[in-house]
Amino acid sequence: MRVYKFGGASVKDANGVKNLAKVLQTTGHENTLVVISAMGKTTNRMELVIKNYFENKDQLQSSIHEVIKCHQDILEDLFTNNRHQVFADVKAFFDEMNAFFRSNKSPDYNYVYDQVIGYGELISTTIISHYLNEIGLKSHWVDVREYIKTDNYYRDANVNWEATQDNIASNLDANILHITQGFLGSDSNNFTTTLGREGSDYTAAIFAYCLNANSVTIWKDVPGVLNADPRYFENTQLLYQISYREAIELAFYGASVIHPKTLQPLQRKEIPLYVKSFLNPKADGTCVSKGQTLIPEVPCFIVKKNQVLISLSSLDFSYIMEENISDIFSLLHLYKMKVDVIQNSAISFSVCIDNLYDNLEKLLQHLKAKFNVTSHKNVSLYTIRHYNDAAIQDLEKDKTVLLKQLTQGTVQIVTK
């Protein structure tokens, strides 16, 4: 059994869907489970739909229509017969979403987000499964919510591994081609949950673990894992081999090619992960597996934008002791802040955080009751793995450095 994952960029239009089919025809499609994300920028469009539902109901239907139109254009490019069953199946999902908006009584943004956002994946996989069947690649559409069970921590749910393993092992035929959704699961009440943004890679790893798969392949628009994101860095290099441990380190610091949760289940069963280009499926790409740390051995650069740097000191210039630090972390947990860097001295404490849930102002007000607080918004956090002096100097050029922290093998720099 193999597990493939295709992201939104690979199926952003009809040509992308046709290319996915070519990849399957080139590499073989038997004994394969394919995890697919929402098409193109659908998730962003769906987030606007949710925002309008809460803040601007006059624009709700127009934002939904925009999502419908994008998918309708793809459908019309792929299927010449407008009476094909796929048109009715896609319409049924949009009708279901509208019915949810009419009946929902919950004011919980995170709950509503999870019930709505996943229609992007449900619709993309429906279109692709029908298209593959249309061209003779027989596929079975699978609703991932029936297999991956989670708690109800909406927008970043935790997998119930025992229930998920039982569902997949008992109900999934490993001998045929399956098409399913990334990113999604369901809780004990069968409400939709999500595994965190970019969680489709994690979905692929969950299935691979439960199926004892031979490999996982993530198909992207890059040749493999690069030593830096080419959107922000020049002269990037392809990494041919990365150990599980190194890949976990890179993911932890925010490398966007591999989701942070993806690697742990694969490492436990030593299932190799390949990152390959869907434009050149026969190329080797990158292999993440047990073995040498990094080939070639070069500095690896990671940047996280739109971070917040908070610096604290005690009101009476007393030491920042264990009790203070415990209070700080309790508040960071309460307001769901993701901590990326910590630095403290005798009388100060600094932390770089990701304000994912938009709770920053509440956190700052709470902290100001006990500390002197300084905050810098919209800062950038740079991490260099396997750094050298030249790499640091080049990165710091023309930037204002707010915080810098070096450990063996890793340097982190917060800049304005």
VOGU-3710 file (C-alpha; in Angstrom, 3 decimals, decimal comma):
1> mrvykfggas> 0,000/0,000/0,000  1,206/3,488/-0,893  -0,152/6,810/0,253  -0,025/9,856/-2,007  -0,872/13,423/-1,050  -1,679/16,215/-3,503  -1,965/19,781/-2,225  -4,174/22,582/-3,459  -1,581/23,934/-5,896  -1,488/20,598/-7,729
11> vkdangvknl> -5,274/20,613/-8,381  -5,920/24,349/-8,721  -7,622/23,947/-12,113  -8,722/21,371/-14,671  -5,197/20,956/-16,025  -4,008/20,197/-12,506  -6,607/17,450/-12,148  -5,578/15,999/-15,509  -1,930/16,090/-14,421  -2,800/14,238/-11,187
21> akvlqttghe> -4,283/11,515/-13,362  -1,076/11,421/-15,429  1,010/11,039/-12,266  -1,126/8,051/-11,255  -0,825/6,568/-14,736  2,969/7,094/-14,698  3,655/5,721/-11,211  0,868/3,143/-11,028  -2,390/3,510/-9,145  -3,093/0,070/-7,684
31> ntlvvisamg> -2,939/-0,347/-3,893  -2,858/3,439/-3,493  -4,677/5,830/-1,210  -4,656/9,434/-2,448  -5,167/12,295/0,004  -6,201/15,552/-1,664  -6,540/19,122/-0,403  -9,052/21,773/-1,453  -8,485/23,172/-4,931  -6,160/26,166/-5,324
41> kttnrmelvi> -7,136/29,042/-3,022  -10,448/27,476/-1,984  -9,551/27,377/1,715  -8,867/31,120/1,686  -12,185/31,724/-0,066  -13,971/29,514/2,445  -12,405/31,472/5,297  -13,922/34,625/3,785  -17,299/32,859/3,682  -16,998/32,082/7,394
51> knyfenkdql> -15,889/35,638/8,167  -18,891/37,027/6,296  -21,215/34,668/8,159  -20,119/36,221/11,443  -19,389/39,808/10,437  -21,044/40,687/7,125  -24,056/38,539/6,322  -24,999/40,775/3,384  -21,894/39,461/1,594  -22,315/35,811/2,620
61> qssihevikc> -24,082/34,540/-0,493  -21,819/36,455/-2,892  -18,734/34,912/-1,254  -20,317/31,455/-1,470  -21,142/32,103/-5,142  -17,468/32,886/-5,767  -16,513/29,443/-4,418  -19,246/27,792/-6,491  -18,116/29,574/-9,670  -14,482/28,465/-9,292
71> hqdiledlft> -15,540/24,835/-9,004  -18,150/25,159/-11,761  -15,452/26,363/-14,167  -13,315/23,317/-13,356  -16,295/20,975/-13,728  -17,166/22,378/-17,142  -13,559/21,974/-18,293  -13,415/18,349/-17,139  -16,890/17,038/-18,018  -18,537/17,722/-21,387
81> nnrhqvfadv> -21,852/16,251/-20,256  -23,460/18,761/-17,903  -25,853/16,054/-16,713  -22,983/14,011/-15,299  -23,604/12,859/-11,728  -20,668/14,943/-10,485  -22,646/18,175/-10,992  -25,423/16,964/-8,695  -22,948/15,660/-6,113  -21,098/18,981/-5,936
91> kaffdemnaf> -24,366/20,939/-5,754  -25,478/18,724/-2,862  -22,429/19,765/-0,831  -23,096/23,462/-1,413  -26,769/22,936/-0,488  -25,647/21,169/2,677  -23,363/24,078/3,576  -26,145/26,622/3,078  -28,466/24,487/5,199  -25,873/24,561/7,986
101> frsnkspdyn> -25,725/28,362/7,879  -29,535/28,547/8,106  -29,825/26,131/11,033  -26,680/26,818/13,067  -27,219/28,313/16,519  -23,659/28,087/17,827  -21,726/31,357/18,260  -18,428/29,419/18,551  -16,246/30,561/15,652  -13,929/27,542/15,870
111> yvydqvigyg> -16,825/25,085/15,750  -18,429/26,860/12,781  -15,047/27,069/11,045  -14,591/23,304/11,173  -18,134/22,529/10,008  -17,726/24,748/6,943  -14,076/24,801/5,888  -13,929/21,105/4,956  -16,389/21,434/2,078  -13,402/22,494/-0,001
121> elisttiish> -11,823/19,066/0,442  -15,097/17,164/0,110  -15,852/18,867/-3,205  -12,330/18,622/-4,654  -12,127/14,886/-3,986  -15,621/14,328/-5,400  -14,649/16,057/-8,648  -11,347/14,192/-8,924  -12,797/10,771/-8,112  -15,493/11,207/-10,775
131> ylneiglksh> -12,899/12,377/-13,303  -10,618/9,404/-12,663  -13,537/7,024/-13,108  -14,512/8,876/-16,287  -11,089/8,257/-17,875  -10,898/4,627/-16,792  -8,937/4,869/-13,523  -11,428/3,187/-11,237  -11,386/4,893/-7,833  -13,345/4,685/-4,601
141> wvdvreyikt> -14,315/7,959/-2,886  -13,823/7,810/0,869  -15,226/10,222/3,467  -12,228/10,641/5,766  -14,494/11,696/8,641  -15,683/8,095/8,922  -12,116/6,924/9,523  -10,102/9,560/11,394  -11,619/10,196/14,820  -10,512/13,059/17,035
151> dnyyrdanvn> -11,387/15,044/20,128  -13,421/18,262/19,768  -10,517/20,727/19,924  -11,789/22,489/16,838  -9,260/23,818/14,273  -6,409/21,749/15,769  -7,947/18,454/16,819  -6,037/15,581/18,428  -6,319/12,143/16,837  -7,928/9,281/18,723
161> weatqdnias> -5,412/6,730/17,484  -7,156/3,637/18,830  -10,501/4,420/17,177  -8,819/5,603/13,976  -6,644/2,488/13,704  -9,671/0,255/14,205  -11,731/2,134/11,592  -9,022/2,029/8,937  -7,866/-1,545/9,576  -11,427/-2,905/9,627
171> nldanilhit> -13,061/-0,993/6,782  -10,511/0,058/4,151  -9,680/-2,299/1,272  -5,943/-1,854/0,690  -6,059/-3,398/-2,789  -7,812/-0,623/-4,720  -7,398/3,090/-5,484  -8,981/5,326/-2,862  -9,536/9,087/-3,033  -10,010/10,904/0,262
181> qgflgsdsnn> -9,737/14,296/1,909  -6,847/15,780/3,796  -7,140/18,006/6,863  -10,424/16,577/8,204  -11,678/14,218/10,895  -14,701/13,964/13,169  -15,317/13,893/16,900  -17,361/11,429/18,972  -20,569/13,270/17,993  -19,622/13,068/14,297
191> ftttlgregs> -19,116/16,821/14,026  -16,383/17,688/11,532  -12,995/18,598/12,984  -9,777/19,794/11,361  -6,182/18,801/12,076  -4,660/22,286/11,799  -3,876/24,355/8,718  -1,832/22,394/6,171  -2,930/19,221/7,955  -3,343/17,161/4,778
201> dytaaifayc> 0,232/15,899/5,084  -0,674/14,675/8,571  -3,714/12,897/7,153  -1,454/10,998/4,762  0,818/9,976/7,651  -2,127/8,802/9,750  -3,365/6,517/6,974  0,169/5,275/6,253  0,698/4,381/9,906  -2,632/2,576/10,218
211> lnansvtiwk> -2,186/0,748/6,889  1,490/-0,151/7,451  2,127/1,514/4,097  5,366/1,060/2,168  5,773/4,809/1,658  4,164/8,244/1,647  4,705/10,627/-1,264  3,831/14,312/-1,072  3,465/15,755/-4,580  4,350/19,437/-4,844
221> dvpgvlnadp> 5,261/22,121/-7,363  8,919/22,045/-6,240  11,568/19,360/-6,952  11,557/18,234/-3,299  12,547/19,699/0,050  14,742/22,746/-0,495  17,095/24,266/2,048  14,962/27,441/2,018  11,645/28,718/0,727  12,344/30,170/-2,745
231> ryfentqlly> 9,656/32,811/-2,165  11,877/34,451/0,453  15,423/33,222/-0,254  17,635/33,108/-3,329  19,925/30,307/-4,554  18,048/27,478/-2,858  19,360/23,893/-3,006  17,571/20,564/-3,176  18,066/18,268/-0,176  18,247/14,685/-1,435
241> qisyreaiel> 18,202/12,967/1,967  16,954/14,096/5,362  16,813/11,966/8,487  13,538/11,759/10,422  15,132/13,630/13,307  16,360/16,473/11,132  13,046/16,727/9,290  11,215/16,909/12,627  13,556/19,718/13,683  12,912/21,599/10,427
251> afygasvihp> 9,153/21,103/10,741  9,177/22,260/14,367  10,848/25,508/13,374  8,274/26,096/10,640  9,568/24,586/7,386  6,466/24,757/5,201  7,164/21,709/3,024  6,384/19,176/5,780  3,675/19,559/8,424  5,028/19,407/12,003
261> ktlqplqrke> 2,810/16,462/13,011  3,446/14,411/9,890  6,750/12,815/10,748  6,194/11,229/14,171  3,875/8,390/13,035  6,090/7,686/10,020  9,219/7,513/12,156  7,606/5,074/14,583  7,177/2,527/11,779  10,143/3,718/9,681
271> iplyvksfln> 7,903/4,490/6,702  9,892/6,602/4,202  8,446/9,937/3,130  9,158/11,210/-0,386  8,641/14,783/-1,508  8,450/14,942/-5,295  7,410/17,249/-8,111  4,072/16,533/-9,751  5,577/18,217/-12,846  8,372/15,623/-13,040
281> pkadgtcvsk> 7,099/12,469/-11,288  10,042/10,290/-12,347  12,641/12,510/-10,630  14,029/11,301/-7,296  12,980/14,285/-5,184  13,729/14,159/-1,466  13,642/11,096/0,771  12,975/11,499/4,499  13,977/8,282/6,225  16,280/6,642/8,699
291> gqtlipevpc> 19,858/7,470/7,782  22,256/10,354/7,246  21,194/13,687/8,741  21,380/15,806/5,612  22,594/15,406/2,029  24,059/17,831/1,069  25,177/19,390/4,342  24,217/23,058/3,875  22,567/25,705/6,080  18,772/25,463/6,061
301> fivkknqvli> 16,748/28,686/6,321  13,206/29,038/7,672  11,148/32,207/8,094  7,858/32,740/9,917  6,152/36,054/9,173  3,584/38,023/11,197  4,867/36,917/14,587  4,606/38,838/17,867  7,556/39,445/20,183  6,573/40,089/23,811
311> slssldfsyi> 9,125/41,233/26,399  8,250/41,164/30,109  9,911/42,410/33,269  8,679/42,430/36,848  6,975/45,595/38,075  9,315/45,857/41,078  12,514/44,713/39,264  12,495/41,460/41,207  13,767/38,250/39,605  11,703/36,383/37,042
321> meenisdifs> 11,486/33,110/38,937  9,751/29,779/38,414  6,440/31,094/39,765  6,417/33,990/37,284  7,336/31,747/34,384  4,586/29,314/35,370  2,052/32,175/35,345  3,255/33,335/31,933  2,935/29,890/30,381  -0,506/29,405/31,928
331> llhlykmkvd> -1,655/32,563/30,151  -0,032/31,552/26,876  -1,903/28,259/27,113  -5,164/29,966/28,096  -5,068/32,221/25,037  -3,854/29,453/22,689  -0,578/31,085/21,712  1,990/29,003/19,856  5,414/29,675/21,347  8,311/29,759/18,877
341> viqnsaisfs> 11,200/31,299/20,869  11,842/31,852/24,586  14,646/33,909/26,104  14,967/34,962/29,727  17,407/36,628/32,097  17,265/37,381/35,814  14,710/40,190/35,449  13,284/39,796/31,944  11,464/37,250/29,841  10,911/37,419/26,070
351> vcidnlydnl> 8,753/35,176/23,939  8,004/35,114/20,205  4,502/33,805/19,541  2,066/33,030/16,751  -1,275/34,754/17,419  -3,278/32,108/15,568  -6,535/32,591/17,488  -6,430/36,410/17,555  -6,278/36,596/21,351  -3,275/38,929/21,565
361> ekllqhlkak> -4,974/41,955/23,110  -6,604/39,820/25,813  -3,234/38,241/26,602  -1,452/41,590/26,799  -4,059/43,053/29,146  -3,749/40,026/31,406  0,046/40,207/31,430  0,057/43,949/32,206  -1,592/43,228/35,540  1,637/41,579/36,737
371> fnvtshknvs> 4,463/42,721/34,438  5,912/45,577/32,476  5,036/44,591/28,924  6,522/45,586/25,562  5,221/44,044/22,350  6,356/44,153/18,729  3,776/43,033/16,185  4,359/41,799/12,627  7,930/40,706/13,280  9,711/37,958/11,340
381> lytirhynda> 11,315/34,939/12,968  14,263/33,475/11,053  15,743/30,103/11,928  18,963/28,712/10,453  19,770/25,046/10,988  23,466/24,087/10,534  24,375/27,759/10,455  27,744/29,330/9,807  28,947/32,908/10,278  28,418/33,792/6,634
391> aiqdlekdkt> 24,803/32,574/6,729  24,045/34,684/9,821  25,703/37,806/8,431  23,867/37,484/5,141  20,514/37,060/6,873  20,983/40,018/9,247  21,967/42,414/6,480  19,656/45,467/6,320  17,444/44,166/9,146  16,783/45,388/12,702
401> vllkqltqgt> 17,529/42,495/15,059  15,205/42,435/18,093  16,248/39,071/19,535  18,956/36,539/18,733  19,485/33,118/20,223  22,177/30,584/19,312  22,276/26,958/20,305  24,390/24,147/18,918  23,346/23,747/15,302  20,539/26,332/15,359
411> vqivtk> 20,260/30,119/15,456  16,969/32,021/15,759  16,719/35,720/14,949  13,670/37,968/15,367  13,734/41,004/13,087  11,580/44,026/12,410
//
